[in-house]
Amino acid sequence: MYKLKLAFVLLFVGLFVFGNISVAQQEEWRKKPPQIQSPRPFKLREIVSYKLGNGLDVQLYADKRVPFVTMNLGIKAGSAYDPKAKLGLADMTADMLVEGTKTKNSKQIASEIDFIGGAIKAGCDADFTFLVGNCLSKYTDKLLPLFADVLMNPSFPNNELKLKKDNLLQELIVKRGQPEFLLEEKFQKVLFGNHPYAVVAPEPETIEAITRDDLSKFHSEYYLPNISHLVVVGNFDIADMKALIEKNFAGWKSSQLANLSLAEIPKQIGRKIYLVDRPGSVQSNLKIGNVGIKREDPDYFRMLVANQILGGSTLSRLFLNVREAKGFTYGAYSNIAARKLEGPIAASASVRSDVTAPSLQEFMYELDRIRNTKVSDKELADAKNYLVGSFQLGLETQSGKAQRLLEGKLFDLPDNYLQTYTENIMAVNADDIRNVARKHIDMDNIVITVVGDATKIKPELVFFAPVEVSEAKAKQEKSAGDTQNKKSNSGS
């Protein structure tokens, strides 16, 4: 009996000792972050590329891991081609594609796409128009005719157009009461002047002016196969897909190219603060930046890494300074928008009104620091690993692959753009960061936009640069009033 008790005691002591050692070892292990592996090279299966007789460029990427098919079509014309008196026309044209064709109304289109477990959506940005479709792969032969019909034969019914316009007018009233919208609108207008890139949203009067004939005209001028690219990714047989595309898209008529040239981007001269007065605001919205680079610029990859270090994530300098160290905001970030022409490089945050000037000071400090102080090895490695990892992760989905393949075509990038993305990012060094920051972040000619209560924040802002104050409330009331008056007049 004594031996049995002794055995239990020894067993208990052994478990206690070894258990504690195990826990201690686990805790020691937890203190060591996992080692980041070198990025793997990205490889694609074979891409089948060809053109139809009408000039439509096609890329097919067969991937049979998932029983699904995704189609992305891009047209090299977007809202930058809106007539000045009809701003919002390109976006409205895209929105209306799924609202009716020559043989189907909006309900029939919605019913057919729902039946095949899919979706068709359209939209545009400043440079391009997009039509995206997807469905279960066994219904591919039903998706393509519907996709082509929506693309080539929209009827732009007046009842649907009226509803779209009414909804958009109401959305604008709401947006003009939001400081984030007012900030973006002011920033883009100051930065781009009279260039089409300056337009963030149309005015009520230009929306009201859009007619069904305008939509049809824009569609006939710009929805052309010879300035379009179609990418199909998913579970399909190449030969069968080629036959389906030929059957459904060969009848899309090409035409002489519309004028796709855009005016040059204007240059900002001098440093100035543009303050949109929003009386009673308890916070200020800041955006600081200048015109940056085109998508095809050789500095693109170097600027991606520079931006990542400056303000691309929660590990970036702006976030760690303005949020973590100072506690001025919930988040501070920067971004670059490389477009067909030069887009903005900008940093932004929403801060408490009482720390508007200190926040601006920290932003200016960080913008200066990325230009003049060499980044650390850790900052550089973290930024590059993040960019490569997120890029490759995004390519794991059909929609991600289709989007990136289409991007390459619309921006006329090299055919091996996706395969060489990783090596282009990993080739960036610390000297590159400082050089491109000095070249493309222009501290002497930078735009500073602020939305907030001018009576509270203007006195300190004047120490940074001359301040020009504009009113937000008047414009908002005008938009709402104009809309209401026009509606009441039309109903009388």
N, C-alpha and C positions, 0 to 999 in steps of 0.2 A: 504494500500500500504506500509505504514511504517512497519507494522508487518511482511509483506511478505519479505521485504528487511532484517529485523532483523533476520528472520528465516534462510534466505540464509547465512547471515554472521555467525550466530551460527553454522550452518551446516558446513561451510567452515572451521571455527576455529576448530570444533570437528574432522573433517577429518584430518586436518593438525596435530593436537596434537596426536590423536590416531595413525595416519600414522607414525609419527616420533617415537612414542613409539614402534610400530610394527617393524620398521626398526632397532631401537636400540636393541630390543629383538632378532631380527634375527642375527644382527652382534655379539651380545653376545653369541648366540648359536653357531655361526661359529667358535668362538675362542676355543670351547671345542671339542677336537677330539673324535670320536665315541669310546665307550667302546668296547674293544675286548672281545668277548664271549669265554668261555672255549671251547676248541675243542670238537666236537662231536665224539663219538666212530664211527668207520667205520664198517659197516656190509655188507656182501655179501649175495646174494641169494645162493641157493644150487648149489654147483659145482659138476658135475658128473665126476668122475675120474675112468679110467680103462685102461687096456693094451690090445693091439691086440696080437694075437698068435706070431707075429714076434718080439714082444718086444716094439713096438711103444707105448709110454706113451701118453694118451689122456686126455684132460680136456675140458669139455663142460659147457658153461655158457650161459643159455638162457635169453635173455633180449629183450622183444618184444616192447619196446618203440619206436624204430626206425626201418624202413623196410630195414635193412642192415645187412650184415654178414661180420665178419673179422676173418681171419685165420692167425695165427702165428706159424711157425714151426722153432724150433731151434735144431741144431746139435752140439754136444759137441766136435767140432774140428774147429779151425780157422787158421789164418795166422801163429800162433806160430808153426804150424806143417809143414810149407813150408820147402822143402830141401834147404840148403844154396845156392846151385847153381841155384835154381829156385825160388828165392824170388818173391812173387807176384802171386804164383800159386793158393793159396786158394781163393784169391780175384778174380782172373781171372776166376776160375771155377764157382764161384757164379755168376759173371757178365754174363757168357755165358749160363746160364741155360735157359733164355728166348729167346735165339737167334736161337733155333731150336731143334726139337725132332726127333725121328725116323719116325714120320708121318706128322710133320708140320714144315714149315719154320718160320722165325721170323715175316714175314708179316702176315701170317695166325694166329699166336699166338696173335699178337697185335690186329688184326681185331676181333678175337673172344672175347678177354677181353674187348675191347671197346664196343662191341655190348651189353654186359651185364652190362654196367655202372660200370666197376670195374678196378682193377689193380693187377698186380703180379710183385713184386720186390724182388731181392735177394742181399745179401751182407754178409760181415763177419767182425769181429774184431779179436783181437789176440786169443781169447779163443773159439769163437763160430761162426757158420754160420747160417744165417737167411733166411727164405723164407716167405714173407708176401703176402697175397692175400685178396681181398675184392670185394664185389659186392652187388647189390640190392638183397634183400633176395629171391625174386621170381625166381632168376636165380641161386640159390645155387647149384642145381643139374647140372648146366653147369660149375660152377666154380671149383668144386672138381675134376672132371676128368681132366680138363686142368691143375690145380695145381699139381695133382699127376703125370701127364705126364711130365711136366717141371722138376719136382723133380727127377723122377726115370729114364726117358728116354732121357736125353739130347744127342744131336748128335755132338755138338761142331764143327760146320762146319768151314772149313779152311778159307773161305772168310770172315766170321764174326770175326774169331780169328785174322786175319791179321789187320782188321779195328780196333779192340779193342787195339791191341798192338801199332799200329801207333798213335792212339789217346792218349794212356797212355804215350808214349814216348814224345809226344809234351806237354802234361800236366806237365811232370816232368821238362822239360826245363823251363817252365813258373814258376813252384813252386820254383825251385832253385834260382830264382831271387828275391824271396820274403823273407824278413827278418824273418817273423813269421815262415815260414817253416824251414829256416836254424836254427833258435833258437830251435824249437822243435826237429829237427833231432839231433842237438848237445847234447841237454839235455838228451834225451833218450839214446843216444849212451854212454855218459859218465856214466849215472846212471846204465845202465843194461849191459854194456860191450858186451860180445859175446852171451848173452841170447837172445832168439827170441823176447822178449819184446822191445829190443833196436831198432828194425826195424820200421821206420816211413814210408818209401817208398822204393820200390826195386830200384836197379841200372839198367841202360839201358841194360847192358849185360845179366842180369838175365831175364829180360822181353823178350829180343830177343831169349833166349834159350828155352822158353816155347813152347811146341808143343801140337798138338791135343792129342797125346798119353799120354802126361803128365796129361792133364785135365781128360782124361778117367780113368787113374790110380788113381789119387787123388779122383775122384768121387767114384770109386769102393771100395777104401780102407776106406773112411771116411763117405760117405753118406749112413749110415746104420740106420735102424729103431730102433735097440737096443741101440743106443746112441742118440736118437732123442725124442723130445717132441712136441706134437701138441696141440695148444690151439685154440678153436673156440668160439667166442663170438658173439651174435646177435639174430636176430629174426628167430628162427627155433624151430621145434618140436624135442625133445630129441631122441625119437625112430627113427624118420626119419633120423636125422643126424647120429646116430649110424650106421644105415643101409648103408648110403652113404659112410661113412668112411670105413666100412668093405669092401664094394664093390670096392673102389678105392685104398685102401692102404694095404689090406691084401696080395696082390701080391708082395709087396716090400720085397725083400729077405734080411734076416738078415745074419750076418756073424760073424766069430770070431773077437772080438774087436781088432782094431788097437792099437798100443802102444800109450796111451794118457798121459803118464807121461812126465813132463817137468823138466829140470834141475833147481836146486835151484837158487834163485836170488843172485847175488854177492853183497858183502858189500862194500860201499864206505868208504875209509879210509882218514881222514884228510879233511880240508877245502881248496878248490882251485877254482880259477876263470878260466873258459874256454871262451876265447874271440875269436869270429869269426870276422875277419877283413873284413869290408865292406867299402872301401874307399869312401869318399864323402857323407856318410850317415849323414843326419841332425838330426836323432834320434837314440836312442839306445833301443834295445829290451832286457828285462831282464827276466830271469826265475830262481828261487831259490827253491831248495827242496831236498828231500831225499826219499829213498824207504820207503813206509808206510805199509799198512795193506792189508790183503786178505778180500774178501767180507764176508767170514764166521767168521771173527775175532770178539770176544765178545765186542771189543771196537768200533765196527762200528758205532753204533748210537751216542755214545759219541763224536766220531771224526766228524760225520756229523754236530753236533751242534757247536763244536769247530771251524770247518772250516767256518760255517755260520757267526760266530762272527768275525773271522779273516778276511775273504775276500769273503764271499759268495754272497754279494749283494751290492747295492749302499748305504746301511746303515751300512756296515761293517767297521771295524777299518782301513783296508788298504785304502779303497776308501775315507773315511772321512779324513784321514791323507794325503795321497800322492796326491789326486786330490783336495779335498775341501779346506784343510788347506794350502797346499804347492803350489798347481797349477802346479805340475810337469807333469801331464798326463791327458788324458780324462777318464781313468779308470784303477783301480788297483784291482786285484782279486786273490783269491786262490781257489784251488780245491783239492779233493782227488779222485783218480781213484782206487777203490778197485776191484780187478779182481779175477780170479781163484787163482793166486798167488799174492804176494804183488805188488801193483801198487804205483805210485808216489804220494807224498803230495807236492804240489808246489804252489808258488805265482809268479805272473807275471804282467808286464806292459810294455808299450811303452812310452818312455820319450824323452824329448829334449836332444841332446848330451851334452849340457852344464850343465845339472843337473843329469848326469848319476851317479856320485859318491854320491851326496846328496840323490838321490832316493834309491840307494842301502842301504845307511845308515838307511833310514826310514823303509825299508823292514826288515832289520836285527833287528831294534828296535821293530817292531811289532811282529816279530816271537819270539823274546825274551820275550816280554810283555805277550803274550798269555800263555807262559810257566810259568811265575813267578808272574804275578799279577792276583788276583782274579777278574773274570768278574763281572760286576754289575748286579743287579736283572733285570734291564730294558733290558740290552743286552741279557741276558739269555732268558727272556720271549719273546722278539721280535724274536730272532733266532728260538726258538721252535715253536712259532705260525706261522712263515713264512714257515718252513719246513713242518709242519703238513698241513697247508692250501694248499700249492702248491701240496703236495702229493695227498691229497683228491681231489683237483680240477682236477689233471691229470687222476684220475680214473673215471671221469664223461663221458669220451668218450670210445667207443668200443676199439679203438686202444690202449688207455691208459691202460684199463683193461687187454687186451690180452698181451701187453708188460710186465706188472708187473707180471701177472700169469706165463708167460713163464720164466721171470727172476727168480722167486722162484724155478722153476723146474731145470733150468740149473745150478744154484748155490747150489742146494740141500738144500734150506732153509726150515724151518718148514712149515707145511701146513697152519698154521694160521698166516703166515708172514704178509699178508695185514691187517688182523684184529687187529694185535698187534703192528703195526707200530706206531700208534699215542701214545699208552701208553709207548712204548720204548723210543720215543723222549721226551715225557713229564716227564719221570722219571729222565732225566739227570739233575744234579745239578752243582753248581759252582765249587765244589771241583773236580768233575769228569773231567771238562774241563781242569783244571790245571794239573791233573794227567796224562790224556792221551796226552796232549800237551808235557809234559816233557818226556813221554815215547816214543812218535813217531816222534817228531820234534827234530832232532839231530843237534844242532848248531855246534858241534865240527867236524862233518863229513858231511857237507852239500855241495851240488853241486851248484855253481853259474855260470850260462851261460849268456853270453852277445853277442849280435850282433850289431856292430857299427864300426865307424871309429877309428881304434886302435891308430892312431897318436893323436887324440883328447882326448880319454878317458882312455887309459892305464896308463898314469902317476899317476892319482888319484886312480885307481883301485888297484894298488899294495899295498896300505895302508890297504886293507881289507884281502888280501890273495895272495899267489903266483899266477901269471897270465901266462897261456899258450895260445899263439896266434896261430890260424890256419887261412888259407885263404879260402874265400868263392868263389871268382871269378874264380880261377883255376878249381875248381870242376865243376862249372857251365859251363865253356867253354868246358871242357872235355866231359861232358854229351852231349852238343849240337853238338860238333865236331864228337864224336863217332857215333851219330845217323845219321848225314849227310853223313859221310864217308860210313857207312854201306849201306845206301840207294843208294848212287851213285854207289857203287860196285855191288849191286844186280841188278842195272838197266843196267850195261855195258855188 
